[in-house]
Amino acid sequence: MFTVRKNYYPYSSPFDPCPPIKVKTFSTPPNLYIGFQPPNLPQFSPHEALRAGTLWKPFYDPWFSPYERAKESNPS
């Protein structure tokens, strides 16, 4: 499944003084996955484009903290 959020598992030494972070996540921008800009991409209105930071909808990627995503999926 395609996702712009990637995970990696850093090395943790048995001699580290702090508890290790087992999984770290990072976000990749959507423009990495489009080789060229195809014609007739859907566009935001000028006002929406200023808020989104891009004119083209496929290049928009709202950034969410991994902790916000965890809160959304864990209703407590």
PDB file of N, CA, C, O and CB in Angstrom:
ATOM      1  N   MET A   1       0.836  -1.182   0.000  1.00  0.00           N
ATOM      2  CA  MET A   1       0.000   0.000   0.000  1.00  0.00           C
ATOM      3  C   MET A   1       0.878   1.241   0.000  1.00  0.00           C
ATOM      4  O   MET A   1       1.874   1.296   0.721  1.00  0.00           O
ATOM      5  CB  MET A   1      -0.949   0.000   1.209  1.00  0.00           C
ATOM      6  N   PHE A   2       0.519   2.235  -0.798  1.00  0.00           N
ATOM      7  CA  PHE A   2       1.286   3.465  -0.908  1.00  0.00           C
ATOM      8  C   PHE A   2       1.009   4.366   0.289  1.00  0.00           C
ATOM      9  O   PHE A   2      -0.142   4.542   0.688  1.00  0.00           O
ATOM     10  CB  PHE A   2       0.955   4.195  -2.220  1.00  0.00           C
ATOM     11  N   THR A   3       2.047   4.923   0.849  1.00  0.00           N
ATOM     12  CA  THR A   3       1.915   5.892   1.923  1.00  0.00           C
ATOM     13  C   THR A   3       3.103   6.841   1.886  1.00  0.00           C
ATOM     14  O   THR A   3       4.206   6.441   1.516  1.00  0.00           O
ATOM     15  CB  THR A   3       1.811   5.188   3.296  1.00  0.00           C
ATOM     16  N   VAL A   4       2.889   8.081   2.263  1.00  0.00           N
ATOM     17  CA  VAL A   4       3.998   9.035   2.320  1.00  0.00           C
ATOM     18  C   VAL A   4       4.691   8.998   3.680  1.00  0.00           C
ATOM     19  O   VAL A   4       5.742   9.615   3.852  1.00  0.00           O
ATOM     20  CB  VAL A   4       3.495  10.452   2.026  1.00  0.00           C
ATOM     21  N   ARG A   5       4.123   8.292   4.637  1.00  0.00           N
ATOM     22  CA  ARG A   5       4.748   8.130   5.943  1.00  0.00           C
ATOM     23  C   ARG A   5       5.542   6.833   5.941  1.00  0.00           C
ATOM     24  O   ARG A   5       4.985   5.759   5.711  1.00  0.00           O
ATOM     25  CB  ARG A   5       3.686   8.135   7.084  1.00  0.00           C
ATOM     26  N   LYS A   6       6.840   6.930   6.196  1.00  0.00           N
ATOM     27  CA  LYS A   6       7.735   5.773   6.195  1.00  0.00           C
ATOM     28  C   LYS A   6       8.238   5.501   7.607  1.00  0.00           C
ATOM     29  O   LYS A   6       8.264   6.398   8.449  1.00  0.00           O
ATOM     30  CB  LYS A   6       8.924   5.999   5.233  1.00  0.00           C
ATOM     31  N   ASN A   7       8.635   4.263   7.859  1.00  0.00           N
ATOM     32  CA  ASN A   7       9.172   3.857   9.159  1.00  0.00           C
ATOM     33  C   ASN A   7      10.585   3.340   8.993  1.00  0.00           C
ATOM     34  O   ASN A   7      10.941   2.805   7.943  1.00  0.00           O
ATOM     35  CB  ASN A   7       8.281   2.782   9.815  1.00  0.00           C
ATOM     36  N   TYR A   8      11.387   3.500  10.030  1.00  0.00           N
ATOM     37  CA  TYR A   8      12.673   2.822  10.077  1.00  0.00           C
ATOM     38  C   TYR A   8      12.973   2.423  11.514  1.00  0.00           C
ATOM     39  O   TYR A   8      12.427   2.994  12.458  1.00  0.00           O
ATOM     40  CB  TYR A   8      13.797   3.719   9.508  1.00  0.00           C
ATOM     41  N   TYR A   9      13.831   1.457  11.661  1.00  0.00           N
ATOM     42  CA  TYR A   9      14.127   0.863  12.954  1.00  0.00           C
ATOM     43  C   TYR A   9      15.602   1.118  13.284  1.00  0.00           C
ATOM     44  O   TYR A   9      16.476   0.390  12.815  1.00  0.00           O
ATOM     45  CB  TYR A   9      13.803  -0.666  12.957  1.00  0.00           C
ATOM     46  N   PRO A  10      15.880   2.153  14.093  1.00  0.00           N
ATOM     47  CA  PRO A  10      17.276   2.474  14.383  1.00  0.00           C
ATOM     48  C   PRO A  10      17.913   1.430  15.299  1.00  0.00           C
ATOM     49  O   PRO A  10      17.239   0.738  16.061  1.00  0.00           O
ATOM     50  CB  PRO A  10      17.378   3.857  15.020  1.00  0.00           C
ATOM     51  N   TYR A  11      19.220   1.349  15.195  1.00  0.00           N
ATOM     52  CA  TYR A  11      19.968   0.447  16.057  1.00  0.00           C
ATOM     53  C   TYR A  11      19.910   0.962  17.489  1.00  0.00           C
ATOM     54  O   TYR A  11      20.081   2.157  17.729  1.00  0.00           O
ATOM     55  CB  TYR A  11      21.435   0.310  15.578  1.00  0.00           C
ATOM     56  N   SER A  12      19.675   0.081  18.424  1.00  0.00           N
ATOM     57  CA  SER A  12      19.732   0.457  19.844  1.00  0.00           C
ATOM     58  C   SER A  12      20.720  -0.471  20.532  1.00  0.00           C
ATOM     59  O   SER A  12      20.599  -1.696  20.496  1.00  0.00           O
ATOM     60  CB  SER A  12      18.311   0.377  20.526  1.00  0.00           C
ATOM     61  N   SER A  13      21.681   0.150  21.146  1.00  0.00           N
ATOM     62  CA  SER A  13      22.740  -0.604  21.817  1.00  0.00           C
ATOM     63  C   SER A  13      22.245  -1.111  23.169  1.00  0.00           C
ATOM     64  O   SER A  13      21.425  -0.447  23.803  1.00  0.00           O
ATOM     65  CB  SER A  13      24.005   0.269  21.997  1.00  0.00           C
ATOM     66  N   PRO A  14      22.714  -2.251  23.617  1.00  0.00           N
ATOM     67  CA  PRO A  14      22.338  -2.713  24.954  1.00  0.00           C
ATOM     68  C   PRO A  14      22.947  -1.841  26.056  1.00  0.00           C
ATOM     69  O   PRO A  14      22.558  -1.941  27.219  1.00  0.00           O
ATOM     70  CB  PRO A  14      22.770  -4.163  25.145  1.00  0.00           C
ATOM     71  N   PHE A  15      23.906  -0.987  25.681  1.00  0.00           N
ATOM     72  CA  PHE A  15      24.558  -0.132  26.672  1.00  0.00           C
ATOM     73  C   PHE A  15      24.012   1.293  26.690  1.00  0.00           C
ATOM     74  O   PHE A  15      24.554   2.144  27.394  1.00  0.00           O
ATOM     75  CB  PHE A  15      26.039  -0.094  26.412  1.00  0.00           C
ATOM     76  N   ASP A  16      22.947   1.571  25.929  1.00  0.00           N
ATOM     77  CA  ASP A  16      22.348   2.912  25.945  1.00  0.00           C
ATOM     78  C   ASP A  16      21.763   3.194  27.323  1.00  0.00           C
ATOM     79  O   ASP A  16      21.129   2.321  27.916  1.00  0.00           O
ATOM     80  CB  ASP A  16      21.250   3.047  24.851  1.00  0.00           C
ATOM     81  N   PRO A  17      21.969   4.411  27.843  1.00  0.00           N
ATOM     82  CA  PRO A  17      21.445   4.728  29.173  1.00  0.00           C
ATOM     83  C   PRO A  17      19.942   4.995  29.183  1.00  0.00           C
ATOM     84  O   PRO A  17      19.306   4.896  30.232  1.00  0.00           O
ATOM     85  CB  PRO A  17      22.166   5.927  29.727  1.00  0.00           C
ATOM     86  N   CYS A  18      19.370   5.329  28.037  1.00  0.00           N
ATOM     87  CA  CYS A  18      17.944   5.649  27.968  1.00  0.00           C
ATOM     88  C   CYS A  18      17.192   4.519  27.280  1.00  0.00           C
ATOM     89  O   CYS A  18      17.779   3.764  26.505  1.00  0.00           O
ATOM     90  CB  CYS A  18      17.715   6.984  27.222  1.00  0.00           C
ATOM     91  N   PRO A  19      15.903   4.398  27.556  1.00  0.00           N
ATOM     92  CA  PRO A  19      15.122   3.379  26.833  1.00  0.00           C
ATOM     93  C   PRO A  19      15.096   3.709  25.345  1.00  0.00           C
ATOM     94  O   PRO A  19      14.915   4.870  24.979  1.00  0.00           O
ATOM     95  CB  PRO A  19      13.669   3.289  27.392  1.00  0.00           C
ATOM     96  N   PRO A  20      15.271   2.727  24.493  1.00  0.00           N
ATOM     97  CA  PRO A  20      15.357   3.002  23.060  1.00  0.00           C
ATOM     98  C   PRO A  20      13.997   3.306  22.444  1.00  0.00           C
ATOM     99  O   PRO A  20      12.955   2.868  22.932  1.00  0.00           O
ATOM    100  CB  PRO A  20      15.985   1.828  22.346  1.00  0.00           C
ATOM    101  N   ILE A  21      14.043   4.069  21.360  1.00  0.00           N
ATOM    102  CA  ILE A  21      12.864   4.288  20.527  1.00  0.00           C
ATOM    103  C   ILE A  21      12.940   3.231  19.442  1.00  0.00           C
ATOM    104  O   ILE A  21      13.844   3.261  18.606  1.00  0.00           O
ATOM    105  CB  ILE A  21      12.805   5.767  19.924  1.00  0.00           C
ATOM    106  N   LYS A  22      12.010   2.308  19.447  1.00  0.00           N
ATOM    107  CA  LYS A  22      12.077   1.150  18.550  1.00  0.00           C
ATOM    108  C   LYS A  22      11.813   1.511  17.100  1.00  0.00           C
ATOM    109  O   LYS A  22      12.508   1.036  16.202  1.00  0.00           O
ATOM    110  CB  LYS A  22      11.092   0.102  18.989  1.00  0.00           C
ATOM    111  N   VAL A  23      10.794   2.362  16.864  1.00  0.00           N
ATOM    112  CA  VAL A  23      10.409   2.710  15.499  1.00  0.00           C
ATOM    113  C   VAL A  23      10.370   4.229  15.384  1.00  0.00           C
ATOM    114  O   VAL A  23       9.790   4.910  16.230  1.00  0.00           O
ATOM    115  CB  VAL A  23       9.026   2.082  15.120  1.00  0.00           C
ATOM    116  N   LYS A  24      10.998   4.757  14.324  1.00  0.00           N
ATOM    117  CA  LYS A  24      10.924   6.187  14.033  1.00  0.00           C
ATOM    118  C   LYS A  24      10.228   6.350  12.691  1.00  0.00           C
ATOM    119  O   LYS A  24      10.353   5.502  11.807  1.00  0.00           O
ATOM    120  CB  LYS A  24      12.350   6.851  14.021  1.00  0.00           C
ATOM    121  N   THR A  25       9.489   7.454  12.545  1.00  0.00           N
ATOM    122  CA  THR A  25       8.749   7.683  11.311  1.00  0.00           C
ATOM    123  C   THR A  25       9.170   9.013  10.706  1.00  0.00           C
ATOM    124  O   THR A  25       9.628   9.919  11.403  1.00  0.00           O
ATOM    125  CB  THR A  25       7.225   7.658  11.566  1.00  0.00           C
ATOM    126  N   PHE A  26       9.003   9.109   9.390  1.00  0.00           N
ATOM    127  CA  PHE A  26       9.245  10.363   8.692  1.00  0.00           C
ATOM    128  C   PHE A  26       8.295  10.449   7.513  1.00  0.00           C
ATOM    129  O   PHE A  26       7.767   9.438   7.048  1.00  0.00           O
ATOM    130  CB  PHE A  26      10.723  10.475   8.226  1.00  0.00           C
ATOM    131  N   SER A  27       8.082  11.664   7.038  1.00  0.00           N
ATOM    132  CA  SER A  27       7.155  11.906   5.949  1.00  0.00           C
ATOM    133  C   SER A  27       7.937  12.270   4.687  1.00  0.00           C
ATOM    134  O   SER A  27       8.905  13.027   4.749  1.00  0.00           O
ATOM    135  CB  SER A  27       6.154  13.025   6.320  1.00  0.00           C
ATOM    136  N   THR A  28       7.514  11.728   3.545  1.00  0.00           N
ATOM    137  CA  THR A  28       8.141  12.060   2.275  1.00  0.00           C
ATOM    138  C   THR A  28       7.151  12.878   1.445  1.00  0.00           C
ATOM    139  O   THR A  28       5.952  12.602   1.478  1.00  0.00           O
ATOM    140  CB  THR A  28       8.587  10.769   1.511  1.00  0.00           C
ATOM    141  N   PRO A  29       7.629  13.878   0.701  1.00  0.00           N
ATOM    142  CA  PRO A  29       6.712  14.702  -0.087  1.00  0.00           C
ATOM    143  C   PRO A  29       6.168  13.954  -1.301  1.00  0.00           C
ATOM    144  O   PRO A  29       6.870  13.122  -1.874  1.00  0.00           O
ATOM    145  CB  PRO A  29       7.411  15.972  -0.538  1.00  0.00           C
ATOM    146  N   PRO A  30       4.931  14.237  -1.700  1.00  0.00           N
ATOM    147  CA  PRO A  30       4.325  13.521  -2.821  1.00  0.00           C
ATOM    148  C   PRO A  30       5.035  13.752  -4.152  1.00  0.00           C
ATOM    149  O   PRO A  30       4.944  12.908  -5.044  1.00  0.00           O
ATOM    150  CB  PRO A  30       2.891  13.924  -2.953  1.00  0.00           C
ATOM    151  N   ASN A  31       5.745  14.878  -4.309  1.00  0.00           N
ATOM    152  CA  ASN A  31       6.398  15.137  -5.592  1.00  0.00           C
ATOM    153  C   ASN A  31       7.538  14.160  -5.870  1.00  0.00           C
ATOM    154  O   ASN A  31       8.014  14.097  -7.004  1.00  0.00           O
ATOM    155  CB  ASN A  31       6.925  16.558  -5.628  1.00  0.00           C
ATOM    156  N   LEU A  32       7.993  13.398  -4.876  1.00  0.00           N
ATOM    157  CA  LEU A  32       9.009  12.381  -5.114  1.00  0.00           C
ATOM    158  C   LEU A  32       8.477  11.227  -5.956  1.00  0.00           C
ATOM    159  O   LEU A  32       9.253  10.517  -6.596  1.00  0.00           O
ATOM    160  CB  LEU A  32       9.534  11.855  -3.795  1.00  0.00           C
ATOM    161  N   TYR A  33       7.172  11.038  -5.960  1.00  0.00           N
ATOM    162  CA  TYR A  33       6.577   9.883  -6.615  1.00  0.00           C
ATOM    163  C   TYR A  33       5.972  10.216  -7.980  1.00  0.00           C
ATOM    164  O   TYR A  33       5.401   9.344  -8.635  1.00  0.00           O
ATOM    165  CB  TYR A  33       5.521   9.289  -5.726  1.00  0.00           C
ATOM    166  N   ILE A  34       6.095  11.473  -8.410  1.00  0.00           N
ATOM    167  CA  ILE A  34       5.610  11.875  -9.725  1.00  0.00           C
ATOM    168  C   ILE A  34       6.839  12.228 -10.552  1.00  0.00           C
ATOM    169  O   ILE A  34       7.524  13.206 -10.253  1.00  0.00           O
ATOM    170  CB  ILE A  34       4.593  13.088  -9.638  1.00  0.00           C
ATOM    171  N   GLY A  35       7.127  11.442 -11.589  1.00  0.00           N
ATOM    172  CA  GLY A  35       8.332  11.640 -12.384  1.00  0.00           C
ATOM    173  C   GLY A  35       8.331  12.933 -13.172  1.00  0.00           C
ATOM    174  O   GLY A  35       9.378  13.562 -13.325  1.00  0.00           O
ATOM    175  N   PHE A  36       7.183  13.340 -13.673  1.00  0.00           N
ATOM    176  CA  PHE A  36       7.054  14.581 -14.415  1.00  0.00           C
ATOM    177  C   PHE A  36       5.676  15.138 -14.121  1.00  0.00           C
ATOM    178  O   PHE A  36       4.791  14.417 -13.662  1.00  0.00           O
ATOM    179  CB  PHE A  36       7.273  14.368 -15.950  1.00  0.00           C
ATOM    180  N   GLN A  37       5.496  16.418 -14.386  1.00  0.00           N
ATOM    181  CA  GLN A  37       4.214  17.040 -14.104  1.00  0.00           C
ATOM    182  C   GLN A  37       3.294  16.867 -15.298  1.00  0.00           C
ATOM    183  O   GLN A  37       3.495  17.512 -16.328  1.00  0.00           O
ATOM    184  CB  GLN A  37       4.387  18.531 -13.759  1.00  0.00           C
ATOM    185  N   PRO A  38       2.287  16.007 -15.182  1.00  0.00           N
ATOM    186  CA  PRO A  38       1.378  15.790 -16.312  1.00  0.00           C
ATOM    187  C   PRO A  38       0.509  17.026 -16.565  1.00  0.00           C
ATOM    188  O   PRO A  38       0.278  17.811 -15.646  1.00  0.00           O
ATOM    189  CB  PRO A  38       0.486  14.560 -16.054  1.00  0.00           C
ATOM    190  N   PRO A  39       0.031  17.205 -17.783  1.00  0.00           N
ATOM    191  CA  PRO A  39      -0.834  18.352 -18.078  1.00  0.00           C
ATOM    192  C   PRO A  39      -2.205  18.187 -17.436  1.00  0.00           C
ATOM    193  O   PRO A  39      -2.647  17.077 -17.136  1.00  0.00           O
ATOM    194  CB  PRO A  39      -0.983  18.533 -19.592  1.00  0.00           C
ATOM    195  N   ASN A  40      -2.851  19.303 -17.238  1.00  0.00           N
ATOM    196  CA  ASN A  40      -4.235  19.378 -16.741  1.00  0.00           C
ATOM    197  C   ASN A  40      -4.412  18.792 -15.345  1.00  0.00           C
ATOM    198  O   ASN A  40      -5.401  18.109 -15.080  1.00  0.00           O
ATOM    199  CB  ASN A  40      -5.157  18.664 -17.694  1.00  0.00           C
ATOM    200  N   LEU A  41      -3.469  19.053 -14.462  1.00  0.00           N
ATOM    201  CA  LEU A  41      -3.648  18.631 -13.073  1.00  0.00           C
ATOM    202  C   LEU A  41      -4.714  19.491 -12.414  1.00  0.00           C
ATOM    203  O   LEU A  41      -4.822  20.677 -12.727  1.00  0.00           O
ATOM    204  CB  LEU A  41      -2.316  18.720 -12.289  1.00  0.00           C
ATOM    205  N   PRO A  42      -5.506  18.924 -11.508  1.00  0.00           N
ATOM    206  CA  PRO A  42      -6.487  19.745 -10.796  1.00  0.00           C
ATOM    207  C   PRO A  42      -5.771  20.781  -9.927  1.00  0.00           C
ATOM    208  O   PRO A  42      -4.726  20.506  -9.337  1.00  0.00           O
ATOM    209  CB  PRO A  42      -7.418  18.859  -9.926  1.00  0.00           C
ATOM    210  N   GLN A  43      -6.363  21.988  -9.865  1.00  0.00           N
ATOM    211  CA  GLN A  43      -5.734  23.084  -9.141  1.00  0.00           C
ATOM    212  C   GLN A  43      -6.628  23.574  -8.015  1.00  0.00           C
ATOM    213  O   GLN A  43      -7.852  23.455  -8.062  1.00  0.00           O
ATOM    214  CB  GLN A  43      -5.406  24.233 -10.090  1.00  0.00           C
ATOM    215  N   PHE A  44      -5.971  24.131  -6.995  1.00  0.00           N
ATOM    216  CA  PHE A  44      -6.682  24.840  -5.936  1.00  0.00           C
ATOM    217  C   PHE A  44      -7.074  26.217  -6.459  1.00  0.00           C
ATOM    218  O   PHE A  44      -6.496  26.712  -7.427  1.00  0.00           O
ATOM    219  CB  PHE A  44      -5.809  24.957  -4.644  1.00  0.00           C
ATOM    220  N   SER A  45      -8.053  26.825  -5.815  1.00  0.00           N
ATOM    221  CA  SER A  45      -8.333  28.232  -6.095  1.00  0.00           C
ATOM    222  C   SER A  45      -7.159  29.048  -5.536  1.00  0.00           C
ATOM    223  O   SER A  45      -6.413  28.537  -4.701  1.00  0.00           O
ATOM    224  CB  SER A  45      -9.719  28.690  -5.460  1.00  0.00           C
ATOM    225  N   PRO A  46      -6.975  30.301  -5.975  1.00  0.00           N
ATOM    226  CA  PRO A  46      -5.829  31.073  -5.482  1.00  0.00           C
ATOM    227  C   PRO A  46      -5.793  31.197  -3.955  1.00  0.00           C
ATOM    228  O   PRO A  46      -4.723  31.116  -3.353  1.00  0.00           O
ATOM    229  CB  PRO A  46      -5.848  32.455  -6.093  1.00  0.00           C
ATOM    230  N   HIS A  47      -6.944  31.391  -3.336  1.00  0.00           N
ATOM    231  CA  HIS A  47      -6.982  31.509  -1.874  1.00  0.00           C
ATOM    232  C   HIS A  47      -6.588  30.187  -1.203  1.00  0.00           C
ATOM    233  O   HIS A  47      -5.808  30.178  -0.251  1.00  0.00           O
ATOM    234  CB  HIS A  47      -8.389  31.940  -1.408  1.00  0.00           C
ATOM    235  N   GLU A  48      -7.132  29.072  -1.708  1.00  0.00           N
ATOM    236  CA  GLU A  48      -6.781  27.760  -1.151  1.00  0.00           C
ATOM    237  C   GLU A  48      -5.313  27.417  -1.404  1.00  0.00           C
ATOM    238  O   GLU A  48      -4.669  26.781  -0.570  1.00  0.00           O
ATOM    239  CB  GLU A  48      -7.679  26.672  -1.751  1.00  0.00           C
ATOM    240  N   ALA A  49      -4.784  27.841  -2.556  1.00  0.00           N
ATOM    241  CA  ALA A  49      -3.385  27.558  -2.881  1.00  0.00           C
ATOM    242  C   ALA A  49      -2.443  28.257  -1.912  1.00  0.00           C
ATOM    243  O   ALA A  49      -1.412  27.696  -1.541  1.00  0.00           O
ATOM    244  CB  ALA A  49      -3.071  27.987  -4.313  1.00  0.00           C
ATOM    245  N   LEU A  50      -2.777  29.453  -1.504  1.00  0.00           N
ATOM    246  CA  LEU A  50      -1.943  30.148  -0.519  1.00  0.00           C
ATOM    247  C   LEU A  50      -1.949  29.422   0.820  1.00  0.00           C
ATOM    248  O   LEU A  50      -0.923  29.363   1.497  1.00  0.00           O
ATOM    249  CB  LEU A  50      -2.425  31.590  -0.334  1.00  0.00           C
ATOM    250  N   ARG A  51      -3.086  28.875   1.204  1.00  0.00           N
ATOM    251  CA  ARG A  51      -3.162  28.130   2.466  1.00  0.00           C
ATOM    252  C   ARG A  51      -2.446  26.787   2.373  1.00  0.00           C
ATOM    253  O   ARG A  51      -1.812  26.351   3.334  1.00  0.00           O
ATOM    254  CB  ARG A  51      -4.620  27.911   2.862  1.00  0.00           C
ATOM    255  N   ALA A  52      -2.548  26.124   1.205  1.00  0.00           N
ATOM    256  CA  ALA A  52      -1.959  24.798   1.034  1.00  0.00           C
ATOM    257  C   ALA A  52      -0.466  24.854   0.738  1.00  0.00           C
ATOM    258  O   ALA A  52       0.259  23.904   1.033  1.00  0.00           O
ATOM    259  CB  ALA A  52      -2.665  24.062  -0.077  1.00  0.00           C
ATOM    260  N   GLY A  53       0.003  25.966   0.154  1.00  0.00           N
ATOM    261  CA  GLY A  53       1.412  26.075  -0.179  1.00  0.00           C
ATOM    262  C   GLY A  53       1.761  25.533  -1.549  1.00  0.00           C
ATOM    263  O   GLY A  53       2.935  25.478  -1.913  1.00  0.00           O
ATOM    264  N   THR A  54       0.761  25.133  -2.311  1.00  0.00           N
ATOM    265  CA  THR A  54       0.973  24.642  -3.674  1.00  0.00           C
ATOM    266  C   THR A  54      -0.282  24.895  -4.486  1.00  0.00           C
ATOM    267  O   THR A  54      -1.387  24.948  -3.945  1.00  0.00           O
ATOM    268  CB  THR A  54       1.339  23.128  -3.680  1.00  0.00           C
ATOM    269  N   LEU A  55      -0.106  25.049  -5.782  1.00  0.00           N
ATOM    270  CA  LEU A  55      -1.245  25.289  -6.660  1.00  0.00           C
ATOM    271  C   LEU A  55      -1.937  23.990  -7.048  1.00  0.00           C
ATOM    272  O   LEU A  55      -3.151  23.968  -7.253  1.00  0.00           O
ATOM    273  CB  LEU A  55      -0.800  26.031  -7.908  1.00  0.00           C
ATOM    274  N   TRP A  56      -1.169  22.905  -7.151  1.00  0.00           N
ATOM    275  CA  TRP A  56      -1.709  21.646  -7.661  1.00  0.00           C
ATOM    276  C   TRP A  56      -2.093  20.701  -6.529  1.00  0.00           C
ATOM    277  O   TRP A  56      -1.313  20.476  -5.603  1.00  0.00           O
ATOM    278  CB  TRP A  56      -0.696  20.972  -8.578  1.00  0.00           C
ATOM    279  N   LYS A  57      -3.285  20.158  -6.609  1.00  0.00           N
ATOM    280  CA  LYS A  57      -3.811  19.284  -5.557  1.00  0.00           C
ATOM    281  C   LYS A  57      -2.999  18.004  -5.346  1.00  0.00           C
ATOM    282  O   LYS A  57      -2.844  17.591  -4.197  1.00  0.00           O
ATOM    283  CB  LYS A  57      -5.225  18.917  -5.880  1.00  0.00           C
ATOM    284  N   PRO A  58      -2.469  17.350  -6.394  1.00  0.00           N
ATOM    285  CA  PRO A  58      -1.681  16.129  -6.138  1.00  0.00           C
ATOM    286  C   PRO A  58      -0.385  16.381  -5.360  1.00  0.00           C
ATOM    287  O   PRO A  58       0.162  15.453  -4.765  1.00  0.00           O
ATOM    288  CB  PRO A  58      -1.344  15.461  -7.451  1.00  0.00           C
ATOM    289  N   PHE A  59       0.112  17.618  -5.357  1.00  0.00           N
ATOM    290  CA  PHE A  59       1.349  17.924  -4.643  1.00  0.00           C
ATOM    291  C   PHE A  59       1.104  18.357  -3.209  1.00  0.00           C
ATOM    292  O   PHE A  59       2.060  18.613  -2.476  1.00  0.00           O
ATOM    293  CB  PHE A  59       2.109  19.001  -5.369  1.00  0.00           C
ATOM    294  N   TYR A  60      -0.144  18.446  -2.791  1.00  0.00           N
ATOM    295  CA  TYR A  60      -0.461  18.879  -1.420  1.00  0.00           C
ATOM    296  C   TYR A  60      -0.343  17.707  -0.462  1.00  0.00           C
ATOM    297  O   TYR A  60      -0.873  16.624  -0.710  1.00  0.00           O
ATOM    298  CB  TYR A  60      -1.883  19.488  -1.345  1.00  0.00           C
ATOM    299  N   ASP A  61       0.358  17.943   0.629  1.00  0.00           N
ATOM    300  CA  ASP A  61       0.522  16.919   1.652  1.00  0.00           C
ATOM    301  C   ASP A  61       0.437  17.577   3.018  1.00  0.00           C
ATOM    302  O   ASP A  61       1.402  18.207   3.453  1.00  0.00           O
ATOM    303  CB  ASP A  61       1.869  16.162   1.483  1.00  0.00           C
ATOM    304  N   PRO A  62      -0.683  17.451   3.702  1.00  0.00           N
ATOM    305  CA  PRO A  62      -0.750  18.024   5.047  1.00  0.00           C
ATOM    306  C   PRO A  62       0.141  17.227   5.981  1.00  0.00           C
ATOM    307  O   PRO A  62       0.115  15.996   5.962  1.00  0.00           O
ATOM    308  CB  PRO A  62      -2.206  18.046   5.572  1.00  0.00           C
ATOM    309  N   TRP A  63       0.922  17.906   6.789  1.00  0.00           N
ATOM    310  CA  TRP A  63       1.822  17.213   7.700  1.00  0.00           C
ATOM    311  C   TRP A  63       1.094  16.975   9.011  1.00  0.00           C
ATOM    312  O   TRP A  63       0.500  17.891   9.581  1.00  0.00           O
ATOM    313  CB  TRP A  63       3.130  18.022   7.926  1.00  0.00           C
ATOM    314  N   PHE A  64       1.146  15.739   9.482  1.00  0.00           N
ATOM    315  CA  PHE A  64       0.582  15.383  10.777  1.00  0.00           C
ATOM    316  C   PHE A  64       1.689  14.777  11.611  1.00  0.00           C
ATOM    317  O   PHE A  64       2.516  14.012  11.114  1.00  0.00           O
ATOM    318  CB  PHE A  64      -0.621  14.400  10.632  1.00  0.00           C
ATOM    319  N   SER A  65       1.694  15.120  12.861  1.00  0.00           N
ATOM    320  CA  SER A  65       2.630  14.511  13.786  1.00  0.00           C
ATOM    321  C   SER A  65       2.259  13.040  13.954  1.00  0.00           C
ATOM    322  O   SER A  65       1.076  12.704  13.914  1.00  0.00           O
ATOM    323  CB  SER A  65       2.630  15.251  15.156  1.00  0.00           C
ATOM    324  N   PRO A  66       3.235  12.161  14.139  1.00  0.00           N
ATOM    325  CA  PRO A  66       2.888  10.755  14.371  1.00  0.00           C
ATOM    326  C   PRO A  66       2.030  10.577  15.623  1.00  0.00           C
ATOM    327  O   PRO A  66       1.264   9.619  15.731  1.00  0.00           O
ATOM    328  CB  PRO A  66       4.156   9.915  14.491  1.00  0.00           C
ATOM    329  N   TYR A  67       2.166  11.494  16.553  1.00  0.00           N
ATOM    330  CA  TYR A  67       1.369  11.410  17.785  1.00  0.00           C
ATOM    331  C   TYR A  67      -0.084  11.800  17.524  1.00  0.00           C
ATOM    332  O   TYR A  67      -0.989  11.262  18.163  1.00  0.00           O
ATOM    333  CB  TYR A  67       1.970  12.315  18.878  1.00  0.00           C
ATOM    334  N   GLU A  68      -0.320  12.731  16.593  1.00  0.00           N
ATOM    335  CA  GLU A  68      -1.695  13.077  16.229  1.00  0.00           C
ATOM    336  C   GLU A  68      -2.374  11.900  15.547  1.00  0.00           C
ATOM    337  O   GLU A  68      -3.547  11.627  15.804  1.00  0.00           O
ATOM    338  CB  GLU A  68      -1.723  14.312  15.312  1.00  0.00           C
ATOM    339  N   ARG A  69      -1.648  11.200  14.679  1.00  0.00           N
ATOM    340  CA  ARG A  69      -2.210  10.023  14.014  1.00  0.00           C
ATOM    341  C   ARG A  69      -2.559   8.948  15.035  1.00  0.00           C
ATOM    342  O   ARG A  69      -3.577   8.271  14.898  1.00  0.00           O
ATOM    343  CB  ARG A  69      -1.225   9.467  12.970  1.00  0.00           C
ATOM    344  N   ALA A  70      -1.728   8.787  16.051  1.00  0.00           N
ATOM    345  CA  ALA A  70      -2.012   7.780  17.063  1.00  0.00           C
ATOM    346  C   ALA A  70      -3.268   8.138  17.848  1.00  0.00           C
ATOM    347  O   ALA A  70      -4.039   7.249  18.207  1.00  0.00           O
ATOM    348  CB  ALA A  70      -0.823   7.624  18.011  1.00  0.00           C
ATOM    349  N   LYS A  71      -3.487   9.417  18.120  1.00  0.00           N
ATOM    350  CA  LYS A  71      -4.678   9.847  18.838  1.00  0.00           C
ATOM    351  C   LYS A  71      -5.933   9.585  18.017  1.00  0.00           C
ATOM    352  O   LYS A  71      -6.957   9.166  18.556  1.00  0.00           O
ATOM    353  CB  LYS A  71      -4.579  11.330  19.193  1.00  0.00           C
ATOM    354  N   GLU A  72      -5.852   9.835  16.691  1.00  0.00           N
ATOM    355  CA  GLU A  72      -7.011   9.619  15.828  1.00  0.00           C
ATOM    356  C   GLU A  72      -7.412   8.151  15.767  1.00  0.00           C
ATOM    357  O   GLU A  72      -8.600   7.832  15.763  1.00  0.00           O
ATOM    358  CB  GLU A  72      -6.722  10.129  14.432  1.00  0.00           C
ATOM    359  N   SER A  73      -6.421   7.253  15.718  1.00  0.00           N
ATOM    360  CA  SER A  73      -6.737   5.841  15.585  1.00  0.00           C
ATOM    361  C   SER A  73      -7.060   5.164  16.920  1.00  0.00           C
ATOM    362  O   SER A  73      -7.603   4.059  16.939  1.00  0.00           O
ATOM    363  CB  SER A  73      -5.591   5.134  14.927  1.00  0.00           C
ATOM    364  N   ASN A  74      -6.730   5.816  18.027  1.00  0.00           N
ATOM    365  CA  ASN A  74      -6.986   5.250  19.350  1.00  0.00           C
ATOM    366  C   ASN A  74      -8.011   6.094  20.083  1.00  0.00           C
ATOM    367  O   ASN A  74      -7.627   6.992  20.832  1.00  0.00           O
ATOM    368  CB  ASN A  74      -5.685   5.153  20.169  1.00  0.00           C
ATOM    369  N   PRO A  75      -9.310   5.841  19.896  1.00  0.00           N
ATOM    370  CA  PRO A  75     -10.328   6.649  20.588  1.00  0.00           C
ATOM    371  C   PRO A  75     -10.446   6.249  22.051  1.00  0.00           C
ATOM    372  O   PRO A  75     -11.012   5.206  22.377  1.00  0.00           O
ATOM    373  CB  PRO A  75     -11.694   6.504  19.897  1.00  0.00           C
ATOM    374  N   SER A  76      -9.912   7.077  22.917  1.00  0.00           N
ATOM    375  CA  SER A  76     -10.003   6.758  24.347  1.00  0.00           C
ATOM    376  C   SER A  76     -10.622   7.870  25.138  1.00  0.00           C
ATOM    377  O   SER A  76     -10.768   7.755  26.355  1.00  0.00           O
ATOM    378  CB  SER A  76      -8.646   6.451  24.904  1.00  0.00           C
TER     379      SER A  76
END
